[in-house]
Amino acid sequence: MEPQLQASGNNITRRAFLGFFALGGIISLLTKRLRIERKQRPAMFWKRRDG
């Protein structure tokens, strides 16, 4: 039973690792896009006001 438990534990940790890695990548991409949008909007607004 111990080898089976260890094998299933390894599979779960691999899946969890891949899942967290994928979630982290998606979240980082979304946050980067949101930051870029937030930075561009006020910049365009100020440019329009100055122009």
Buried (B, 14 or more C-beta within 10 A) or exposed (E): EEEEEEEEEEEEEEEEEEEEEEEEEEEEEEEEEEEEEEEEEEEEEEEEEEE
